[in-house]
Amino acid sequence: MHEVTIKPEWIIRQAGGESLPRRLVELLVKVHELGSLAAACKATGVSYRYAWELLRQGETLFGEALIVMERGKGSKLTMLGEKLVWAEKRIVARLAPLLASLASELSAEIEKARSPSPGLLRIHASHGFSIQLLHDFLAAASVANELKYLSSLEAVVSLHNGECDVAGFHVPVGEFEADVLQHYGRWLNARSLKVISIVTRRQGFMVARGNPKEIYRAGDLARPGVNFINRQPGSGTRLLLELLLRKDGVAPASIKGYERCEYTHAAVAAFVASGMADVGYGVETPARQFKLDFIPSQTERYCLICHEKTLAAPALQQVLAVLRSTKYKTAVNQLPGYKVQKAGVVTDLRDAFGYSSTTRGK
């Protein structure tokens, strides 16, 4: 398959004037990460002279400086410079999974137009870092597939309606497993579905370094002065949070920011890291990437699910081979909060979760 890449780009300009150079934003991001203009120049591949030209263009556009230099202390962004950096990080975190999904769809359409093949594997899955890695490994192995990121519920419904071949969803381990499976129950058929294990991962509270608001459980979100950023309605993460709130006897309406939402774990982490919220709920990987503290609360299983007849498809056999490979397992285990758990092992739905749980509420 042809590899398609779509990248977000945003433009700032004064009416009728020059726009902010894209390379300047990249430079500011590296200054923020490395604390040095010289190091940022090396990382972005621009000369020191050109970097200063970019900075002058930015200062002309905004009428104020974007970085300050301190002898012996490197370079530091001004407040405006930091705002630009966090805007970039939030945009990338928010759009990257969507654009990756669109790129996969476009790649699949190109493949269909060039040589129509019934072997294209359609994967609808809740976004996660293990499934993202799986997609990368499949691309490297030239396995024809179309990956579309949806919520866990949407993915299961897609499989039920015949709109995909494989669905990816996550289920908490322990006390909330039955509640979540009941939520999906009407779209699960225990007689024909197979579960492919991949990983366990940790969900928890993403907070600023040092946890200044002392947030340790769902009930703490309702305290005065706590500003929350949520996931979108229908997401498996939001469902899990609602179960935690119900356990703590907390009404969602009592939480400041509860109806404000992002569509990815990374976007939630970026929102908190930029100071726009005190806390978000999600997986550990982006919390560590954005240098946040992470307060774990639940472990959950991320699985693929498909109909038994799909297992024989060559593309799905290649998926199983990737999941069982040492290289894939090693890559996944390097993700903070993720742990390979019987990756590539196929079981009946009733054996994976318990028949009574999946049929409850039908």
C-alpha positions as CSV (number, residue, x, y, z in Angstrom):
1,M,0.0,0.0,0.0
2,H,1.0,3.6,-0.5
3,E,1.9,5.5,2.6
4,V,-0.1,8.7,3.1
5,T,0.7,11.3,5.6
6,I,-1.5,14.3,6.5
7,K,-0.1,16.9,8.9
8,P,-2.0,19.8,10.6
9,E,-0.9,23.4,9.8
10,W,-2.2,26.6,11.2
11,I,-1.6,30.1,10.0
12,I,-1.5,33.4,11.9
13,R,-1.3,36.7,10.0
14,Q,-2.3,40.3,10.3
15,A,-5.0,41.4,7.8
16,G,-3.2,41.8,4.5
17,G,0.2,41.1,6.1
18,E,2.8,38.4,6.3
19,S,1.9,35.1,8.1
20,L,3.8,33.6,11.0
21,P,6.5,31.3,9.5
22,R,5.8,27.6,10.1
23,R,9.5,27.0,10.8
24,L,9.3,29.5,13.6
25,V,6.7,27.4,15.4
26,E,8.8,24.3,15.0
27,L,11.8,26.3,16.4
28,L,9.9,27.5,19.4
29,V,8.7,24.0,20.2
30,K,12.3,22.8,20.3
31,V,13.5,25.8,22.4
32,H,10.7,24.9,24.9
33,E,11.8,21.2,25.0
34,L,15.6,21.8,25.0
35,G,16.0,25.1,26.7
36,S,18.5,26.4,24.2
37,L,18.3,28.2,20.9
38,A,21.5,26.6,19.7
39,A,20.1,23.1,20.5
40,A,16.8,24.0,18.9
41,C,18.7,25.1,15.7
42,K,20.5,21.8,15.6
43,A,17.3,19.8,16.1
44,T,15.3,21.6,13.4
45,G,18.2,21.8,11.0
46,V,18.3,25.7,10.7
47,S,21.3,28.0,11.0
48,Y,21.6,30.2,14.1
49,R,21.4,33.3,11.8
50,Y,18.2,32.0,10.1
51,A,16.7,31.3,13.5
52,W,17.2,34.9,14.5
53,E,15.6,36.0,11.3
54,L,12.6,33.8,12.0
55,L,12.4,35.3,15.5
56,R,12.5,38.8,14.2
57,Q,9.7,38.1,11.8
58,G,7.6,36.8,14.7
59,E,8.4,39.8,16.9
60,T,7.4,42.1,14.0
61,L,4.1,40.3,13.6
62,F,3.2,40.4,17.3
63,G,5.0,43.5,18.4
64,E,6.8,41.7,21.2
65,A,9.5,39.2,21.9
66,L,9.0,35.4,21.8
67,I,12.2,34.3,23.6
68,V,14.6,35.8,26.1
69,M,18.3,34.9,26.4
70,E,19.9,34.6,29.8
71,R,23.7,34.4,30.0
72,G,24.7,31.0,31.2
73,K,21.0,29.8,31.4
74,G,20.2,29.3,27.8
75,S,17.0,30.5,26.2
76,K,13.5,30.8,27.6
77,L,10.2,31.4,25.9
78,T,8.2,34.5,26.8
79,M,4.5,34.0,27.8
80,L,3.5,34.7,24.2
81,G,6.1,32.2,23.0
82,E,4.7,29.5,25.4
83,K,1.2,30.2,24.2
84,L,2.2,29.5,20.6
85,V,4.0,26.3,21.6
86,W,1.1,24.9,23.6
87,A,-1.3,25.9,20.8
88,E,0.8,23.7,18.5
89,K,1.0,20.8,20.9
90,R,-2.8,20.9,21.5
91,I,-3.5,21.0,17.8
92,V,-1.3,18.1,17.0
93,A,-2.6,16.0,19.9
94,R,-6.2,16.8,19.0
95,L,-5.9,16.2,15.2
96,A,-3.1,13.5,14.8
97,P,-5.4,10.5,15.3
98,L,-8.1,11.9,13.1
99,L,-5.6,12.8,10.3
100,A,-4.0,9.3,10.7
101,S,-7.4,7.8,10.2
102,L,-8.1,9.9,7.1
103,A,-4.7,9.0,5.7
104,S,-5.4,5.3,6.2
105,E,-8.8,5.7,4.4
106,L,-7.1,7.6,1.5
107,S,-4.4,5.0,1.2
108,A,-7.1,2.3,1.1
109,E,-9.0,4.1,-1.6
110,I,-5.8,4.4,-3.7
111,E,-5.2,0.7,-3.3
112,K,-8.8,-0.1,-4.3
113,A,-8.5,2.1,-7.4
114,R,-5.2,0.6,-8.5
115,S,-6.0,-3.1,-7.9
116,P,-9.4,-3.9,-6.3
117,S,-8.8,-6.6,-3.8
118,P,-11.2,-8.3,-1.3
119,G,-8.2,-8.8,1.0
120,L,-8.3,-5.3,2.5
121,L,-8.8,-5.6,6.2
122,R,-11.1,-2.9,7.7
123,I,-10.2,-2.1,11.3
124,H,-12.4,0.2,13.4
125,A,-10.9,0.9,16.8
126,S,-10.8,3.1,19.8
127,H,-7.6,5.1,19.6
128,G,-4.8,3.8,21.7
129,F,-1.0,3.7,21.5
130,S,-0.9,-0.1,21.1
131,I,-3.3,0.0,18.1
132,Q,-1.3,2.9,16.7
133,L,1.8,0.8,16.9
134,L,0.0,-2.2,15.3
135,H,-1.0,0.0,12.3
136,D,2.7,1.1,11.9
137,F,3.8,-2.6,12.0
138,L,1.2,-3.6,9.5
139,A,2.2,-0.8,7.1
140,A,5.9,-1.9,7.4
141,A,4.8,-5.4,6.5
142,S,2.7,-4.1,3.5
143,V,-0.5,-5.6,5.0
144,A,-3.5,-4.0,3.2
145,N,-5.7,-2.5,5.8
146,E,-7.9,0.5,6.5
147,L,-7.8,1.9,10.1
148,K,-10.6,4.2,11.3
149,Y,-10.5,5.6,14.8
150,L,-13.9,5.6,16.6
151,S,-15.1,5.3,20.2
152,S,-15.2,1.8,21.6
153,L,-18.9,1.7,21.3
154,E,-18.9,2.9,17.7
155,A,-16.3,0.3,16.8
156,V,-18.4,-2.5,18.3
157,V,-21.5,-1.2,16.6
158,S,-19.6,-1.1,13.3
159,L,-18.6,-4.7,13.6
160,H,-22.2,-5.7,14.4
161,N,-23.4,-3.8,11.3
162,G,-20.8,-5.3,9.0
163,E,-19.1,-2.0,8.4
164,C,-15.7,-3.4,9.5
165,D,-13.9,-6.7,9.9
166,V,-12.2,-6.1,13.2
167,A,-13.1,-3.8,16.1
168,G,-10.8,-2.6,18.9
169,F,-12.2,-1.7,22.3
170,H,-11.2,-1.6,25.9
171,V,-12.8,-3.1,29.0
172,P,-11.8,-2.4,32.7
173,V,-10.5,-5.3,34.7
174,G,-12.4,-6.0,37.9
175,E,-15.4,-4.4,39.5
176,F,-16.6,-2.4,36.4
177,E,-16.1,-5.1,33.8
178,A,-19.7,-6.3,33.9
179,D,-21.1,-2.8,33.7
180,V,-19.0,-1.9,30.6
181,L,-19.8,-5.2,28.9
182,Q,-23.5,-4.7,29.6
183,H,-23.1,-1.3,27.9
184,Y,-21.9,-3.1,24.7
185,G,-24.0,-6.2,25.2
186,R,-26.7,-5.8,22.6
187,W,-24.0,-5.6,19.9
188,L,-22.0,-8.7,21.0
189,N,-22.9,-12.2,19.8
190,A,-21.2,-14.8,22.0
191,R,-21.8,-17.5,19.5
192,S,-19.8,-16.0,16.6
193,L,-17.3,-13.5,18.0
194,K,-13.7,-14.1,18.9
195,V,-11.5,-11.9,21.1
196,I,-7.9,-11.2,20.3
197,S,-5.9,-10.1,23.3
198,I,-3.3,-7.3,23.0
199,V,-2.4,-5.4,26.2
200,T,-3.4,-4.1,29.5
201,R,-3.1,-0.4,30.1
202,R,-3.6,2.0,33.0
203,Q,-6.2,4.7,33.2
204,G,-5.9,7.5,35.7
205,F,-5.8,11.2,36.5
206,M,-3.3,13.4,34.7
207,V,-2.3,16.3,36.8
208,A,0.5,19.0,37.0
209,R,3.8,18.0,38.5
210,G,3.5,17.6,42.3
211,N,-0.3,17.2,42.1
212,P,-0.9,20.7,43.6
213,K,-4.7,20.2,43.8
214,E,-4.2,16.8,45.6
215,I,-6.4,14.8,43.2
216,Y,-6.4,11.1,44.0
217,R,-9.9,9.8,43.1
218,A,-13.0,10.7,41.1
219,G,-14.7,12.4,44.1
220,D,-11.9,15.0,44.2
221,L,-12.9,16.4,40.8
222,A,-16.0,18.1,42.4
223,R,-13.9,20.1,44.9
224,P,-14.0,23.9,44.6
225,G,-11.2,25.3,42.5
226,V,-10.6,22.1,40.5
227,N,-10.9,22.6,36.7
228,F,-11.5,19.4,34.7
229,I,-11.1,18.5,31.0
230,N,-13.2,15.5,29.9
231,R,-13.3,13.0,27.0
232,Q,-16.2,13.1,24.5
233,P,-19.6,11.4,25.2
234,G,-19.6,7.8,23.9
235,S,-15.9,7.2,24.6
236,G,-14.9,4.2,26.7
237,T,-12.8,6.4,28.9
238,R,-15.7,8.7,29.7
239,L,-17.9,5.7,30.5
240,L,-15.3,4.4,33.0
241,L,-15.1,7.8,34.6
242,E,-18.9,7.9,35.0
243,L,-18.7,4.6,36.8
244,L,-16.0,5.9,39.1
245,L,-18.1,9.0,39.8
246,R,-21.2,6.9,40.5
247,K,-19.2,4.8,43.0
248,D,-18.0,8.0,44.8
249,G,-21.6,9.4,44.8
250,V,-20.6,12.4,42.7
251,A,-22.9,14.1,40.2
252,P,-21.2,15.0,37.0
253,A,-22.9,18.4,37.0
254,S,-21.0,19.3,40.1
255,I,-17.6,19.1,38.3
256,K,-16.3,22.3,36.7
257,G,-15.4,21.7,33.1
258,Y,-17.2,18.3,32.8
259,E,-19.0,19.1,29.6
260,R,-15.8,20.5,28.0
261,C,-14.1,17.6,26.1
262,E,-11.3,16.4,23.9
263,Y,-11.3,13.5,21.5
264,T,-7.9,11.8,22.4
265,H,-5.9,11.0,25.5
266,A,-3.0,13.1,24.1
267,A,-5.3,16.1,23.7
268,V,-6.4,15.8,27.3
269,A,-2.8,15.6,28.4
270,A,-1.8,18.7,26.3
271,F,-4.8,20.6,27.7
272,V,-3.6,20.0,31.3
273,A,0.0,20.5,30.5
274,S,-0.8,23.9,29.0
275,G,-2.4,25.0,32.2
276,M,-5.9,25.2,30.8
277,A,-7.2,22.6,33.2
278,D,-6.0,21.1,36.5
279,V,-6.8,17.5,35.7
280,G,-7.9,15.1,33.0
281,Y,-8.7,11.4,32.9
282,G,-6.9,9.1,30.5
283,V,-4.1,6.6,29.8
284,E,-0.6,7.0,31.2
285,T,1.5,7.3,28.0
286,P,0.6,10.9,27.0
287,A,0.8,12.0,30.7
288,R,4.4,11.0,30.7
289,Q,5.0,12.5,27.3
290,F,3.8,15.9,28.5
291,K,5.7,15.6,31.8
292,L,2.6,15.4,34.0
293,D,2.1,13.4,37.1
294,F,-0.2,10.4,36.7
295,I,-2.4,9.0,39.5
296,P,-3.5,5.5,38.4
297,S,-7.0,4.3,39.1
298,Q,-7.9,1.4,36.8
299,T,-6.4,-1.2,34.7
300,E,-8.2,-2.2,31.5
301,R,-7.7,-4.7,28.7
302,Y,-7.5,-3.5,25.1
303,C,-8.7,-6.2,22.7
304,L,-9.6,-6.8,19.1
305,I,-12.8,-8.6,18.3
306,C,-14.0,-10.2,15.1
307,H,-16.3,-12.9,13.7
308,E,-14.9,-16.4,13.7
309,K,-14.9,-16.6,9.9
310,T,-12.7,-13.6,9.6
311,L,-9.8,-15.4,11.4
312,A,-9.0,-17.4,8.3
313,A,-8.4,-14.2,6.2
314,P,-4.7,-13.9,5.2
315,A,-4.6,-10.2,6.4
316,L,-5.9,-11.2,9.8
317,Q,-3.4,-14.0,10.0
318,Q,-0.7,-11.4,9.4
319,V,-2.2,-9.2,12.2
320,L,-1.9,-12.2,14.6
321,A,1.7,-12.7,13.5
322,V,2.6,-9.1,14.2
323,L,0.9,-9.2,17.6
324,R,2.8,-12.4,18.5
325,S,6.2,-11.0,17.3
326,T,8.9,-10.1,19.8
327,K,9.5,-6.8,18.0
328,Y,5.9,-5.7,18.5
329,K,5.7,-6.9,22.1
330,T,9.0,-5.1,22.9
331,A,7.7,-1.8,21.4
332,V,4.4,-2.0,23.3
333,N,6.1,-2.7,26.6
334,Q,8.1,0.5,26.2
335,L,4.9,2.6,26.4
336,P,4.3,3.9,29.9
337,G,1.4,2.2,31.5
338,Y,1.1,-0.5,28.8
339,K,1.9,-4.2,29.2
340,V,1.6,-6.9,26.7
341,Q,-1.0,-9.4,27.9
342,K,-1.3,-12.6,25.8
343,A,-0.9,-10.6,22.6
344,G,-2.3,-12.5,19.6
345,V,-4.1,-15.1,21.7
346,V,-7.5,-15.8,20.3
347,T,-10.4,-16.9,22.6
348,D,-14.2,-17.2,22.5
349,L,-16.0,-14.2,23.8
350,R,-17.6,-16.3,26.6
351,D,-14.1,-17.4,27.8
352,A,-12.5,-13.9,27.5
353,F,-15.1,-12.1,29.6
354,G,-17.7,-14.6,30.8
355,Y,-20.9,-15.5,28.9
356,S,-23.2,-14.1,31.5
357,S,-21.6,-10.7,31.5
358,T,-21.8,-10.2,27.7
359,T,-25.4,-11.3,27.5
360,R,-26.7,-9.4,30.5
361,G,-29.2,-6.7,29.5
362,K,-30.1,-8.4,26.1
